[in-house]
């Protein structure tokens, strides 16, 4: 996926480029974002809660099978 800015709308929601889906989350001391091409996935969802201290995961990337198995 090419690099592109995702600016906030006047209400603070992310404005993704056409054809891109994504999700953002944050809690104290942690922020994360995930994006994908709409042609490859229907949606993306992530969540973070301050239950335990979040491990450092800067710049890591996750992907898996499209069918949700594995």
C-alpha positions as CSV (number, residue, x, y, z in Angstrom):
1,X,0.0,0.0,0.0
2,X,1.5,3.4,-0.9
3,X,2.1,5.9,1.9
4,X,-0.6,8.5,2.2
5,X,-1.7,11.0,4.9
6,X,-4.8,10.3,6.9
7,X,-5.8,13.7,8.2
8,X,-8.6,14.3,10.8
9,X,-12.0,15.5,9.8
10,X,-13.4,18.6,11.4
11,X,-14.9,16.2,14.0
12,X,-11.6,14.4,14.6
13,X,-12.4,11.1,12.7
14,X,-9.7,9.9,10.3
15,X,-10.3,10.7,6.6
16,X,-8.9,7.7,4.8
17,X,-8.1,7.7,1.0
18,X,-10.8,6.2,-1.2
19,X,-10.6,2.4,-1.2
20,X,-9.0,2.2,2.2
21,X,-10.5,0.8,5.5
22,X,-8.9,1.2,8.9
23,X,-9.2,1.4,12.6
24,X,-7.4,3.4,15.3
25,X,-7.2,2.8,19.1
26,X,-5.5,4.4,22.0
27,X,-5.2,4.1,25.8
28,X,-2.8,5.7,28.3
29,X,0.7,5.3,26.8
30,X,-0.3,3.4,23.7
31,X,-1.6,4.2,20.2
32,X,-2.1,2.0,17.2
33,X,-3.6,2.1,13.7
34,X,-4.3,-0.5,11.1
35,X,-5.3,0.1,7.5
36,X,-6.0,-2.2,4.5
37,X,-7.2,-2.0,0.9
38,X,-11.0,-2.4,0.7
39,X,-10.5,-4.6,-2.3
40,X,-8.7,-7.2,-0.1
41,X,-10.7,-7.0,3.2
42,X,-14.2,-5.7,4.2
43,X,-13.1,-4.1,7.5
44,X,-10.4,-3.7,10.0
45,X,-10.9,-3.5,13.8
46,X,-8.5,-3.1,16.7
47,X,-8.9,-2.1,20.3
48,X,-6.6,-1.4,23.2
49,X,-7.6,-1.3,26.9
50,X,-5.3,-0.4,29.9
51,X,-5.7,-3.8,31.6
52,X,-1.9,-4.6,31.6
53,X,1.1,-2.6,30.5
54,X,1.2,-2.7,26.7
55,X,4.5,-4.1,25.3
56,X,6.5,-2.0,22.8
57,X,5.3,-2.9,19.3
58,X,6.4,0.0,17.2
59,X,6.5,-0.6,13.5
60,X,5.4,-4.2,13.6
61,X,3.1,-5.5,10.9
62,X,0.6,-8.4,11.1
63,X,-1.2,-10.2,8.4
64,X,-3.0,-13.5,8.1
65,X,-5.1,-15.6,5.8
66,X,-8.1,-13.9,4.3
67,X,-10.5,-16.6,5.4
68,X,-9.8,-15.9,9.1
69,X,-8.3,-19.3,9.9
70,X,-4.8,-19.6,11.4
